[in-house]
């Protein structure tokens, strides 16, 4: 199987508490990160990156199934495609359900092998299915998959840190969705630092 510098599955909170402007900011922040200098440097110097993007609320929907970014042109195409995705219908926040699905996708659909396997979760709320989140977290750890989390607000950050983040992962907290775009870029740069 092809070797990749990183395999990253992005999980984006599409619940009703995320207004349309902040949803678009979250999409734009991820798209811009894909064509950032750091990501392009990894692709050109260390090998391809595989990315997938899923949205979750009461269910989980693929927005971009795994694709390989093997060149800057691939990264630009992925960023453009991501900017055009439609937001799925959304209500509640089922982060545990989303994590269970994400671990399964990483197990069965990753298009390449990597020592840097990541699930990257962004959310602004608690979830009532912490038992699913903890089960997914433990399974991810067994598979050497790191779960990194970005929580919007103290409540979300604490919940994600306690129930979703793996012991080898990290969490970041921001005070509001107004800070999401630069925060996503910082997070993705930090994630790819282990590709060096």
C-alpha positions as CSV (number, residue, x, y, z in Angstrom):
1,X,0.0,0.0,0.0
2,X,1.1,3.6,-0.7
3,X,2.8,5.4,2.2
4,X,1.5,8.8,3.2
5,X,2.9,11.6,5.4
6,X,-0.4,11.7,7.1
7,X,-4.0,10.4,7.0
8,X,-6.4,13.0,8.4
9,X,-10.2,12.7,8.8
10,X,-11.8,16.0,9.7
11,X,-15.1,15.9,11.7
12,X,-17.0,19.2,11.6
13,X,-19.9,20.0,14.0
14,X,-22.9,20.9,11.8
15,X,-25.4,21.0,14.7
16,X,-28.0,23.8,14.9
17,X,-25.9,25.8,17.4
18,X,-23.5,26.6,14.5
19,X,-25.0,29.4,12.6
20,X,-24.5,29.7,8.8
21,X,-21.7,32.3,9.0
22,X,-19.7,30.2,11.4
23,X,-20.3,27.1,9.3
24,X,-18.9,28.8,6.3
25,X,-16.0,30.1,8.4
26,X,-15.3,26.5,9.5
27,X,-15.3,25.3,5.9
28,X,-13.2,28.2,4.7
29,X,-10.7,27.7,7.5
30,X,-10.2,24.0,6.6
31,X,-10.0,24.8,2.9
32,X,-7.4,27.6,3.4
33,X,-5.4,25.2,5.7
34,X,-5.2,22.7,2.9
35,X,-3.3,25.2,0.7
36,X,-1.2,26.7,3.5
37,X,2.5,26.8,3.1
38,X,3.0,24.2,5.8
39,X,0.7,21.6,4.1
40,X,2.2,22.2,0.7
41,X,5.7,21.8,2.1
42,X,4.7,18.4,3.6
43,X,3.2,17.2,0.4
44,X,6.2,18.3,-1.7
45,X,8.8,17.1,0.8
46,X,7.4,14.2,2.8
47,X,4.9,12.6,0.5
48,X,1.1,12.7,-0.1
49,X,-1.5,13.5,2.5
50,X,-4.9,11.7,2.6
51,X,-7.8,13.8,3.8
52,X,-11.5,13.1,4.3
53,X,-14.1,15.5,5.6
54,X,-17.4,14.5,7.4
55,X,-20.1,16.7,9.0
56,X,-22.0,15.5,12.1
57,X,-25.1,16.4,14.1
58,X,-27.6,13.7,14.9
59,X,-26.1,11.7,12.0
60,X,-22.8,11.8,10.1
61,X,-22.5,12.7,6.5
62,X,-19.5,12.5,4.2
63,X,-18.6,15.9,2.6
64,X,-15.4,14.7,1.0
65,X,-14.5,11.0,1.1
66,X,-10.8,10.2,1.4
67,X,-8.6,11.7,-1.4
68,X,-4.9,11.8,-1.9
69,X,-3.2,15.2,-2.1
70,X,0.0,14.3,-4.0
71,X,0.8,17.8,-5.3
72,X,-0.1,21.5,-4.7
73,X,-2.6,21.2,-7.6
74,X,-4.4,18.3,-5.7
75,X,-4.5,20.5,-2.6
76,X,-6.0,23.4,-4.5
77,X,-8.6,21.2,-6.1
78,X,-9.6,19.7,-2.7
79,X,-9.8,23.2,-1.2
80,X,-12.0,24.4,-4.0
81,X,-14.2,21.3,-3.8
82,X,-14.6,21.7,0.0
83,X,-15.6,25.4,-0.4
84,X,-18.5,24.2,-2.6
85,X,-20.0,21.5,-0.3
86,X,-23.5,21.9,0.9
87,X,-24.3,21.8,4.6
88,X,-26.3,18.8,5.7
89,X,-29.6,19.1,7.7
90,X,-28.6,19.5,11.3
91,X,-30.1,19.4,14.8
92,X,-28.2,18.0,17.8
93,X,-24.6,17.1,18.6
94,X,-23.7,13.4,18.5
95,X,-19.9,13.6,18.8
96,X,-19.7,10.0,20.1
97,X,-21.6,8.6,17.2
98,X,-19.4,10.7,14.8
99,X,-16.2,9.4,16.4
100,X,-17.3,5.8,16.2
101,X,-18.0,6.2,12.5
102,X,-14.7,8.1,11.9
103,X,-12.7,5.3,13.5
104,X,-14.4,2.7,11.3
105,X,-13.7,4.9,8.2
106,X,-10.1,5.1,9.2
107,X,-9.9,1.4,9.6
108,X,-11.6,0.4,6.3
109,X,-11.2,3.3,3.9
110,X,-7.8,5.0,4.4
111,X,-6.1,5.0,1.0
112,X,-2.6,4.7,2.3
113,X,-0.5,3.7,5.3
114,X,1.0,6.3,7.6
115,X,2.6,6.7,11.0
116,X,0.6,9.9,11.4
117,X,-3.1,8.8,11.6
118,X,-5.4,11.5,12.8
119,X,-9.1,12.2,13.5
120,X,-9.6,16.0,13.9
121,X,-12.8,17.0,15.7
122,X,-14.2,20.6,15.9
123,X,-17.3,21.2,18.1
124,X,-19.0,23.9,20.1
125,X,-21.0,21.7,22.4
126,X,-21.3,18.8,24.8
127,X,-22.7,15.5,23.6
128,X,-24.9,13.1,25.5
129,X,-23.3,10.0,24.0
130,X,-20.0,10.2,25.9
131,X,-20.0,6.4,26.3
132,X,-19.7,6.1,22.5
133,X,-17.0,8.8,22.4
134,X,-15.0,6.9,25.0
135,X,-15.4,3.6,23.2
136,X,-14.3,5.2,20.0
137,X,-11.4,6.9,21.7
138,X,-10.2,3.6,23.2
139,X,-10.5,1.8,19.8
140,X,-8.6,4.7,18.1
141,X,-5.8,4.3,20.7
142,X,-5.6,0.6,20.0
143,X,-5.1,1.4,16.3
144,X,-2.5,4.1,16.9
145,X,-5.0,6.8,15.7
146,X,-4.7,10.1,17.4
147,X,-7.8,12.2,18.1
148,X,-7.2,15.9,18.3
149,X,-10.0,18.2,19.3
150,X,-10.8,21.9,19.0
151,X,-13.5,23.1,21.4
152,X,-15.3,26.3,21.1
153,X,-15.9,27.6,24.6
154,X,-14.9,26.0,27.9
155,X,-17.8,23.5,28.2
156,X,-17.1,22.0,24.8
157,X,-13.3,22.0,25.3
158,X,-13.7,20.2,28.6
159,X,-16.1,17.6,27.3
160,X,-13.9,16.9,24.3
161,X,-10.7,16.7,26.4
162,X,-12.4,14.3,28.9
163,X,-14.3,12.1,26.5
164,X,-12.9,12.3,23.0
165,X,-9.2,13.2,22.9
166,X,-6.8,10.3,22.9
167,X,-3.8,10.2,25.3
168,X,-1.5,10.9,22.4
169,X,-3.7,13.7,20.9
170,X,-4.1,17.3,21.9
171,X,-6.9,19.8,22.5
172,X,-7.3,23.4,21.8
173,X,-9.9,25.8,23.1
174,X,-11.1,29.0,21.5
175,X,-13.6,31.4,23.1
176,X,-15.9,31.9,20.1
177,X,-16.4,30.8,16.5
178,X,-15.1,34.2,15.5
179,X,-11.6,32.9,16.1
180,X,-12.1,29.7,14.0
181,X,-10.2,30.4,10.8
182,X,-6.7,31.2,12.3
183,X,-7.2,28.5,15.0
184,X,-7.8,25.8,12.3
185,X,-4.6,26.8,10.5
186,X,-2.6,26.7,13.8
187,X,-4.1,23.3,14.6
188,X,-3.3,21.7,11.3
189,X,0.2,23.0,11.3
190,X,0.7,21.4,14.8
191,X,-0.8,18.2,13.6
192,X,1.6,18.0,10.6
193,X,4.6,18.8,12.7
194,X,4.9,15.0,13.5
195,X,5.3,14.3,9.8
196,X,8.8,15.8,9.9
